[in-house]
Amino acid sequence: MNTQPLWRTSTRSNGTGSCVEVADNLPGRVLVRDSKDRQGPALTFGPVAWRAFVQLARETA
């Protein structure tokens, strides 16, 4: 099992570096960080909370 986060940006990213990166390959958690500060802190979400956030973001976009 991989214990290192595999970071990715959205396919809708415009390439300016003003994005967030998500790592959702770790069991039981989803990490989110600022793409401009990759060594900085990451927010941690549970999978249920992350799915709810993504669903709400899609509905309001």
GUGUSE-439837 format. One line per 10 residues: number of its first residue (from 1); for each residue y negated, z, x of N, C-alpha, C. Coordinates in steps of 0.2 Angstrom, whole numbers. Example, Ala and Ser with C-alpha at 12.3 -4.5 7.8 and 13.67 -1.06 7.14 Angstrom:
BEGIN
1) 28/39/66/22/39/62/16/39/66 ~ 11/35/64/5/36/68/0/39/64
//
This chain:
BEGIN
1) 6/0/4/0/0/0/-6/0/4 ~ -11/-4/3/-17/-4/6/-22/2/5 ~ -24/5/10/-28/11/9/-36/9/11 ~ -37/3/13/-44/1/15/-47/-3/9 ~ -53/-1/7/-56/-5/2/-57/-13/4 ~ -55/-17/0/-57/-24/0/-63/-26/-4 ~ -68/-27/0/-75/-28/-4/-76/-35/-6 ~ -79/-36/-11/-80/-43/-14/-87/-42/-18 ~ -90/-48/-18/-96/-49/-22/-95/-53/-28 ~ -99/-53/-33/-98/-57/-39/-99/-64/-37
11) -95/-68/-41/-95/-75/-40/-102/-78/-43 ~ -106/-74/-46/-112/-76/-49/-118/-74/-44 ~ -116/-71/-38/-121/-69/-33/-124/-75/-30 ~ -131/-74/-29/-135/-80/-27/-135/-81/-19 ~ -132/-76/-16/-132/-77/-8/-138/-74/-5 ~ -142/-70/-8/-148/-68/-5/-147/-61/-2 ~ -141/-58/-3/-140/-51/0/-142/-46/-5 ~ -145/-47/-10/-147/-42/-15/-142/-41/-20 ~ -136/-39/-18/-131/-38/-23/-127/-32/-22 ~ -122/-30/-26/-118/-25/-25/-111/-28/-23
21) -107/-24/-20/-100/-26/-18/-96/-21/-22 ~ -90/-23/-24/-85/-19/-27/-78/-20/-23 ~ -75/-14/-23/-68/-14/-20/-64/-11/-26 ~ -60/-15/-29/-55/-12/-34/-48/-12/-33 ~ -46/-12/-26/-40/-13/-24/-36/-6/-23 ~ -40/0/-24/-38/6/-22/-35/9/-28 ~ -29/13/-28/-27/16/-34/-31/21/-37 ~ -33/21/-43/-36/26/-47/-44/26/-46 ~ -47/21/-42/-54/21/-41/-56/14/-40 ~ -63/14/-42/-67/8/-40/-73/10/-36
31) -74/7/-31/-80/8/-26/-85/3/-27 ~ -91/5/-27/-97/0/-28/-102/2/-22 ~ -105/-3/-19/-110/-1/-13/-115/-7/-13 ~ -120/-5/-10/-126/-10/-9/-124/-15/-4 ~ -125/-21/-5/-123/-26/0/-128/-26/6 ~ -134/-24/5/-138/-23/11/-137/-17/15 ~ -133/-12/13/-132/-6/17/-124/-5/17 ~ -121/-9/20/-113/-9/20/-111/-2/23 ~ -115/1/27/-112/7/31/-115/13/26 ~ -119/12/21/-121/18/17/-116/20/12
41) -118/24/8/-114/27/3/-111/22/-2 ~ -105/24/-5/-102/20/-11/-102/25/-17 ~ -103/22/-23/-102/25/-29/-94/25/-30 ~ -91/30/-33/-84/30/-35/-84/30/-43 ~ -80/26/-46/-79/26/-53/-71/26/-54 ~ -69/29/-60/-62/29/-62/-62/22/-65 ~ -55/19/-66/-54/12/-69/-57/12/-76 ~ -56/17/-80/-58/16/-87/-66/16/-87 ~ -69/20/-84/-77/20/-84/-79/13/-81 ~ -76/10/-76/-78/4/-73/-77/-2/-78
51) -71/-2/-82/-70/-7/-87/-75/-6/-92 ~ -77/0/-94/-82/1/-99/-89/-2/-97 ~ -91/-1/-91/-97/-3/-88/-97/-11/-88 ~ -92/-14/-85/-92/-21/-85/-92/-24/-92 ~ -89/-21/-97/-89/-24/-103/-96/-24/-106 ~ -99/-18/-105/-106/-17/-108/-111/-22/-104 ~ -110/-23/-98/-114/-27/-94/-113/-35/-97 ~ -107/-36/-98/-106/-43/-101/-109/-44/-107 ~ -109/-39/-112/-112/-40/-118/-119/-40/-118 ~ -122/-37/-113/-130/-37/-113/-133/-42/-109
61) -129/-46/-105/-131/-51/-101/-134/-57/-104
//
